[in-house]
Amino acid sequence: MKLNSGGIDRIIRIIAGLALLAWAGIFHGPVWAFIGILPLATGIIGWCPAYPILGINTCKK
C-alpha cells in the first residue's frame, strides 16, 4: 500500500472524521455520523481505497 493522500488532504480528513465522531458521540447526533471513522482512518493511514479506482493521488512524489 503506497501513500496516496497528501498532507492537506490527510489533515482535512482527520478534522472531518473527528468532527463527525464528536457530533455523534458527545453531542448526541445521528447514528450515521459514526461514518466519521472512515475519513479519520484514511487520514491517519494516508491511503484511500477509492483513489486508485478514480485515478487520484494527492501525495507528492
C-alpha distances in whole Angstrom, upper triangle without the diagonal:
4,7,9,12,14,17,19,17,16,19,21,18,19,23,23,21,24,27,26,26,29,31,30,31,34,35,35,34,33,31,28,27,25,23,22,20,17,17,17,14,12,14,14,10,10,7,10,10,13,12,11,14,16,15,14,13,15,13,15,14
4,6,9,12,14,17,15,14,18,19,18,19,22,23,22,24,27,27,27,30,31,31,32,34,36,36,35,34,32,29,28,26,24,23,21,18,17,18,15,12,14,13,10,9,7,10,11,13,11,10,14,15,14,13,10,12,10,12,11
4,6,8,11,13,12,11,14,16,14,15,19,19,19,21,24,24,24,27,29,29,30,32,33,34,32,32,30,27,26,24,22,20,19,16,15,15,13,10,10,11,8,5,5,8,10,13,10,11,14,15,13,11,8,9,7,9,10
4,7,10,12,10,10,13,14,13,15,18,18,18,21,23,23,24,26,28,28,29,31,32,33,31,30,29,26,25,24,21,19,18,15,14,15,14,10,10,12,10,6,5,7,9,10,7,8,12,12,10,8,5,6,5,8,9
4,7,8,6,6,10,11,10,12,14,15,15,17,19,20,21,23,25,25,27,28,29,30,28,28,27,24,22,22,19,17,16,14,11,12,12,8,8,10,9,5,6,7,10,11,8,11,14,13,12,9,6,5,5,9,11
4,6,5,6,9,10,11,12,14,15,16,18,20,21,22,24,26,27,28,29,30,32,30,30,29,27,24,24,21,19,19,16,14,14,14,11,9,11,11,7,9,11,14,14,12,14,17,16,14,11,8,5,4,6,10
4,5,5,6,9,10,11,12,14,15,17,18,20,21,23,24,26,27,28,29,30,29,29,29,27,24,24,21,19,19,17,14,14,14,12,9,11,12,9,11,13,17,17,15,17,20,19,18,14,12,8,7,9,12
4,5,5,6,9,10,11,12,14,15,16,18,20,21,22,24,26,26,27,29,27,27,27,25,22,22,20,17,18,17,13,13,15,13,10,12,14,11,13,14,18,17,15,18,21,19,18,14,12,9,9,11,15
4,6,5,6,9,10,11,12,14,15,17,18,20,21,23,24,25,26,27,25,25,25,22,20,20,17,15,16,14,10,11,13,10,8,11,12,9,10,10,14,14,12,15,17,16,15,12,10,7,9,11,15
4,5,5,6,9,10,10,12,14,15,16,18,20,21,22,23,24,26,24,24,24,22,19,18,16,13,13,12,9,9,10,8,4,7,9,6,9,10,14,14,13,16,18,17,17,14,12,9,10,12,15
4,5,5,6,9,10,11,12,14,15,16,18,20,21,21,22,24,23,24,24,22,19,18,17,14,14,14,10,9,11,10,7,9,11,10,13,13,17,17,16,20,22,21,21,17,15,12,12,15,18
4,6,5,6,8,10,10,12,14,15,16,18,20,20,21,23,20,21,22,19,16,17,15,12,13,12,9,9,12,11,8,11,13,12,14,13,17,16,16,19,21,19,20,16,15,12,14,16,20
4,6,5,6,8,10,11,12,14,15,16,18,19,20,21,19,19,19,17,14,14,12,9,10,9,5,6,8,7,5,8,11,10,11,10,14,14,14,17,19,18,19,15,15,13,14,17,20
4,6,5,6,8,10,11,12,14,15,16,17,18,20,18,19,19,17,14,13,12,9,9,9,6,5,8,8,5,7,10,10,12,13,16,17,17,20,22,21,22,19,17,15,16,19,22
4,5,5,6,9,10,10,12,14,15,15,16,18,17,18,19,17,14,14,13,9,11,12,9,8,11,12,9,11,14,14,16,16,19,19,19,23,24,23,24,21,20,17,18,21,24
4,6,5,6,9,10,10,12,14,15,15,17,15,15,16,14,11,11,10,7,10,10,7,7,11,11,10,12,15,15,16,15,17,17,18,21,22,21,23,20,19,17,19,22,25
4,5,5,6,9,10,11,12,14,15,16,14,14,14,12,9,9,8,4,6,7,5,4,8,9,8,10,13,14,15,14,16,17,18,21,22,21,23,20,20,18,19,23,26
4,5,5,6,8,10,10,11,12,14,13,15,15,14,10,10,10,7,8,10,9,7,10,12,11,11,15,16,17,17,20,20,21,24,26,25,27,24,23,21,22,25,28
4,5,5,6,9,10,10,10,12,11,13,14,13,9,10,11,8,10,12,10,10,13,15,13,15,18,18,20,19,21,21,22,26,27,26,28,25,24,22,23,26,30
4,5,5,6,9,10,10,11,9,10,10,9,5,7,7,5,8,10,9,9,13,14,14,15,18,19,20,18,20,20,22,25,25,25,27,24,24,23,24,28,30
4,5,5,6,8,9,10,9,10,10,10,6,5,8,5,7,10,10,9,12,14,14,15,17,19,20,19,21,21,23,26,27,26,29,26,26,25,25,29,32
4,5,5,5,7,8,8,11,12,12,9,9,11,9,11,14,13,12,15,17,16,17,20,21,23,22,24,25,26,29,30,30,31,29,28,27,28,31,34
4,6,6,5,6,5,8,10,10,7,9,11,9,12,15,14,14,17,19,18,19,22,23,24,23,25,25,27,30,30,29,32,29,29,28,29,32,35
4,6,6,5,4,6,6,8,5,6,9,9,11,14,14,14,16,19,19,20,22,24,24,23,24,24,27,30,30,29,32,30,30,29,30,33,36
4,6,6,7,9,9,11,9,8,12,11,12,15,16,15,17,20,20,20,22,24,25,24,26,27,29,32,32,32,34,32,32,30,31,34,37
4,6,8,11,12,14,11,11,15,13,15,18,18,17,19,22,21,21,25,26,28,27,29,29,31,34,35,34,36,34,34,32,33,36,39
4,6,9,11,13,11,12,15,14,16,19,19,18,21,24,23,24,27,28,29,28,30,30,31,35,35,34,37,34,34,32,34,37,40
4,7,8,11,10,11,14,14,16,19,20,19,21,24,24,25,27,29,29,28,29,29,32,35,34,34,37,35,35,34,35,38,41
4,7,8,7,9,12,12,14,17,17,17,20,22,22,23,26,27,27,26,27,27,29,32,32,31,34,32,32,31,33,36,39
4,5,6,8,10,12,14,16,17,18,20,22,22,24,26,27,27,25,25,25,28,31,30,29,32,31,32,31,33,36,39
4,5,6,8,10,12,14,16,16,18,20,21,22,24,25,25,23,23,23,26,29,28,28,31,30,31,30,32,35,38
4,5,6,9,11,12,13,15,16,18,19,21,22,23,23,20,20,20,23,26,25,25,28,26,28,27,29,33,35
4,5,6,9,11,11,12,14,16,17,18,20,21,21,19,20,20,22,25,25,25,27,25,26,25,27,31,33
4,5,6,9,10,10,12,14,15,16,18,20,20,18,19,19,22,25,24,25,27,25,26,25,26,30,32
4,5,6,8,9,10,12,13,15,16,17,17,15,15,15,18,21,21,21,23,22,23,22,24,27,30
4,5,6,6,9,10,11,12,14,15,16,14,16,16,18,21,21,21,23,21,21,20,22,25,28
4,6,5,6,9,10,11,12,14,14,13,14,15,18,20,21,21,23,21,21,21,21,25,27
4,5,5,6,8,10,11,12,11,9,11,12,14,16,17,18,20,18,18,18,19,22,24
4,5,5,6,8,10,10,10,9,11,12,13,16,17,17,18,16,16,15,16,20,22
4,6,5,6,9,10,11,11,13,15,16,19,20,20,21,19,18,17,17,20,23
4,5,5,6,8,9,9,11,13,14,17,18,19,20,18,17,16,16,20,22
4,5,5,6,6,6,8,10,11,13,15,16,16,14,13,13,13,17,19
4,6,5,7,8,12,13,13,16,18,18,18,15,14,12,12,15,18
4,6,8,10,13,16,15,18,20,20,21,18,16,15,14,17,19
4,6,8,11,14,13,15,18,19,18,16,14,14,12,16,17
4,7,10,12,11,13,16,16,16,13,11,10,9,12,14
4,6,9,8,9,12,13,13,11,9,10,9,13,14
4,6,6,8,10,10,11,10,9,10,11,15,16
4,6,6,7,9,11,10,11,13,14,17,18
4,6,5,6,9,8,10,12,14,18,19
4,5,5,6,5,6,9,11,14,15
4,5,5,6,8,11,12,15,15
4,6,8,10,14,16,18,19
4,6,9,12,14,17,18
4,7,10,12,14,15
4,7,9,12,13
4,6,8,9
4,6,9
4,6
4
